[in-house]
């Protein structure tokens, strides 16, 4: 009887360990998938930031030209523009 109960106990423990292992494997696979997704998101953000940094000076110059043009247009419209 003691041998049978020991075998049954160990069988239950083995089954529980197998279930835990299966759950851990599924959790690991989900985590790896999430990390890959986050890695891709990080790469996309990095590319966008590189684009913004690369074109910052060009965009800043364009904005300054736009502001000067608006100032000139305001001066023309107010009648105080003198060339």
C-alpha positions in Angstrom: 0.0 0.0 0.0 2.7 2.5 0.9 4.5 1.8 -2.4 1.2 2.3 -4.4 0.5 5.6 -2.6 4.1 6.8 -3.2 3.8 5.9 -6.9 0.5 7.7 -7.0 1.9 10.7 -5.2 4.9 10.9 -7.5 2.7 10.5 -10.5 0.6 13.5 -9.4 3.7 15.5 -8.7 5.0 14.6 -12.2 1.8 15.6 -13.8 1.7 18.9 -11.9 5.4 19.5 -12.9 4.5 18.8 -16.6 1.6 21.2 -16.4 3.8 23.9 -14.8 6.4 23.3 -17.5 3.8 23.6 -20.3 2.6 26.9 -18.7 6.1 28.2 -18.4 6.8 27.3 -22.0 3.7 29.1 -23.1 4.6 32.2 -21.0 8.1 32.2 -22.4 6.8 32.0 -26.0 4.4 34.9 -25.3 7.2 37.0 -23.7 9.6 36.3 -26.5 6.9 37.4 -29.0 6.2 40.6 -27.0 9.9 41.4 -26.8 10.2 40.9 -30.6 7.3 43.3 -31.1 8.8 45.8 -28.7 12.1 45.5 -30.5 10.4 46.3 -33.8 8.6 49.2 -32.3 11.9 50.5 -30.9 13.5 50.2 -34.3 10.6 52.1 -35.9 10.8 54.9 -33.4 14.5 55.1 -33.8 14.1 55.5 -37.6 11.5 58.2 -37.1 13.8 60.1 -34.6 16.7 59.8 -37.0 14.6 61.3 -39.7 13.5 64.2 -37.5 17.1 64.8 -36.3 18.5 64.6 -39.8 16.0 67.1 -41.2 15.9 69.4 -38.2 18.1 72.1 -39.7 16.3 72.1 -43.0 12.9 72.3 -41.3 14.1 75.1 -39.0 15.4 77.1 -41.9 12.1 76.6 -43.7 10.1 77.8 -40.7 12.3 80.9 -40.4 11.7 81.7 -44.0 7.9 81.2 -43.5 8.0 83.5 -40.5 9.8 86.2 -42.5 7.4 85.8 -45.3 4.5 86.2 -42.9 6.1 89.3 -41.4 6.5 90.8 -44.9 2.9 90.0 -45.8 1.7 91.6 -42.6 3.8 94.7 -43.4 2.4 94.8 -46.9 -1.1 94.5 -45.7 -0.7 97.1 -43.0 0.8 99.5 -45.6 4.2 99.9 -43.9 6.2 97.8 -46.3 9.1 99.7 -47.9 11.5 98.1 -50.2 
